């Protein structure tokens, strides 16, 4: 082996080290991005589930309001369903149609909330329905 061949081997060893460091940095960045994406996917799934629960809590509030109205009681109130605060409000209007005597139509609104507005875990869903009673 002559002197020039030895110099080429030494230069290549340094270049291989630079390549190895570059590959490690790129793989580390890819790993960090994947961990971040998994975290985002997990939180998206959690928020979707909490949103569905909030919607069902609001629907339950509507049913509670309709039961209160059918019993002739006030259908305004705050109820707790699981971890959700459900605010129920209603208005009524009296109608008469032809031979059908006067009947009340209730417009019931229910809003289910979890957490405080502005916090990262805040969820809110609203539902509305109309129901009539003779």
ChimeraX attribute file (.defattr): number of C-alpha atoms within 10 A of each C-alpha:
attribute: neighborCount
match mode: 1-to-1
recipient: residues
	/A:1	5
	/A:2	6
	/A:3	7
	/A:4	8
	/A:5	9
	/A:6	11
	/A:7	10
	/A:8	10
	/A:9	11
	/A:10	10
	/A:11	10
	/A:12	12
	/A:13	11
	/A:14	11
	/A:15	11
	/A:16	11
	/A:17	11
	/A:18	12
	/A:19	12
	/A:20	12
	/A:21	11
	/A:22	12
	/A:23	12
	/A:24	12
	/A:25	12
	/A:26	12
	/A:27	12
	/A:28	12
	/A:29	12
	/A:30	12
	/A:31	12
	/A:32	11
	/A:33	12
	/A:34	12
	/A:35	12
	/A:36	12
	/A:37	12
	/A:38	11
	/A:39	12
	/A:40	12
	/A:41	12
	/A:42	11
	/A:43	13
	/A:44	12
	/A:45	12
	/A:46	13
	/A:47	15
	/A:48	12
	/A:49	12
	/A:50	19
	/A:51	19
	/A:52	14
	/A:53	21
	/A:54	26
	/A:55	21
	/A:56	17
	/A:57	27
	/A:58	28
	/A:59	22
	/A:60	19
	/A:61	31
	/A:62	28
	/A:63	16
	/A:64	19
	/A:65	26
	/A:66	24
	/A:67	14
	/A:68	14
	/A:69	23
	/A:70	17
	/A:71	11
	/A:72	10
	/A:73	11
	/A:74	15
	/A:75	23
	/A:76	18
	/A:77	14
	/A:78	15
	/A:79	16
	/A:80	13
	/A:81	16
	/A:82	11
	/A:83	13
	/A:84	20
	/A:85	21
	/A:86	28
	/A:87	19
	/A:88	25
	/A:89	20
	/A:90	20
	/A:91	15
	/A:92	15
	/A:93	11
	/A:94	13
	/A:95	13
	/A:96	11
	/A:97	8
	/A:98	6
	/A:99	6
	/A:100	9
	/A:101	10
	/A:102	14
	/A:103	15
	/A:104	17
	/A:105	17
	/A:106	22
	/A:107	18
	/A:108	24
	/A:109	23
	/A:110	29
	/A:111	23
	/A:112	29
	/A:113	23
	/A:114	20
	/A:115	14
	/A:116	11
	/A:117	11
	/A:118	8
	/A:119	9
	/A:120	8
	/A:121	13
	/A:122	14
	/A:123	22
	/A:124	20
	/A:125	20
	/A:126	20
	/A:127	18
	/A:128	16
	/A:129	15
	/A:130	14
	/A:131	13
	/A:132	16
	/A:133	14
	/A:134	12
